[in-house]
Amino acid sequence: MSHAPRIFDRALQRRRLTRALEGGFGDFLLSRVVDDLMDRLSTVSRRFERALDLGTPIDAAAVALTRSGAVGQVVRVATVAGAARPGDIVADEEALPLAPERFDLAISALSLHHVNDLPGALVQVRRALRPDGLFLAAFLGGETLTELRQSLTLAEAELEGGASPRVAPFADLRDLGGLLQRAGFALPVADVDRVTVRYRDPVALMRDLRGMGLTNTLAERSRKPLRRATLVRACEMYMERFAAADGRLPATFDILWLSGWAPDESQQKPLRPGTARVSLADVLPDRSRRST
């Protein structure tokens, strides 16, 4: 059983995602991620016979993998029944019913940012990969929605004497390489793609967040509905603090990318201490000859 802190209400998150799917999922951000995913995979000169798609809200990634010809079979793990196709597995990212060493590729697009136990989920993915299998994932993190977070916090502090968490905390890029190593991945890499979307007003942004299933599911969220006056003031602050010269409002989405490989003897390894063939004395400048 996981002992990770309960940051997100996972049951509520599943209901919110189901609502988004039923209303027509907002896929503009996911489409960008899937395109980037395929570009990254195109640099790997190999064919993956069996791939896992972990939690991607819709089947866009699975379809792209299949059409690319680089993947034989794609097995999807959908987190809600409404996202599943015939043959898909419906399961939680934190409790994956997967046999060890079953896949030689695992991907996840815009799903893992709502996992309470991210280290535990990474360990499970690592176990499901065959030796020299690749893991590639993208999820929201960093400064995502910083403008909305600041505006809501300031408005609540001004009108209600305090602020409750309204926007989720996001993982920091600096921590992710270490998480991959702890999970047992070799050759870990983490990078960020900052996407700035421009809106005519904050309400349009909130409508998009609802359409992607990204509304507030924090376990410690306030159970009181946001007062209309507070929402109006938050919108005013958003416009006052962040509006561009043309009146459009930026919304930041930091897409964090993770990649790592299941360890295998064929992979490149660092040299053991003492086995280097070049002396530092031959490389560094001779300080004794430096002019004064």
C-alpha positions, 0 to 999 in steps of 0.5 A: 500500500502506498504511503504517499501524501494524498494531494489529489482526490483521485475519485473526484479527478476521475469524475471530472475527466469523465465529464470532460470526455462526455462534453467533448474533450479539449485536445489542443494541448494533448495534440501538441504533446502527441506531435512532440512525442512522435518527433522524439520517438523518430530519433530512436532507430528501432521498432517496438513490438509491444507498447504501453500507453499509460493514462493518456485521456484519449486514444490520440497517442495510441493511434499515432503510435500505430500509424507510425509503423514503429510499434507493433501492438499498443495496450492502453491503460485508461483511468476511466471507463469512458476513455476506454476502447474495446480491449483497453485496461481500465486501472489507476496509474498508482495500481497497475495490473501489469506483468513484469517485463511485458513491454519494450515501450511505455508512454504517457501523455498529460496524465501523471500530473494528477498522481499522488504517488509519482515515484511508485507509479514510475517504479511500476512502469519500470517493472513492466518494461523489458530490459532496454525498454524505453519510457517517455512521458509528458505531464504538466508541471513547473510554472503551469497556470502561474497567472491563474494561481496568483490571481485567485490567491490575491483575490481570496486574500483581499476579499475573504481574509485568506486563500484556499488551494485552487490550483494544484502544486506541480512537480519541479523539473529539477527533481525529475531526473532523481525520481527516474533514477530512484525508480531504477531507470538508466540514462534519465533525461528531463526537459521542459516545453513551455507553452503560452496560450493567449485568451481573450479573458480568464473565463475562456481559460477556465472553460478550457480547463474544464474541457480538459478535466483540469479543474480543482481536485485537490484533497485539501480544497475548500468545500465552499463554492468560490464566491462570485465577487471573488471570481470577478475580482480574480478576473480583474487582477488577472487582466491588471497584472498579465494582460498584453498590449493587445488585451490578450491574457497569457496562460502558461503551461509547462510540459515536463518531459521524462525519458529513461531506459530499463537497464540492460548490459548493452547500454553505455555505462560510465567509466569506473574511477581510475580507468580513464586513459587521459590525464587531467595534467595533459588537458588543464593549462600549466599554471606554473607557466602563466605570466604574471 
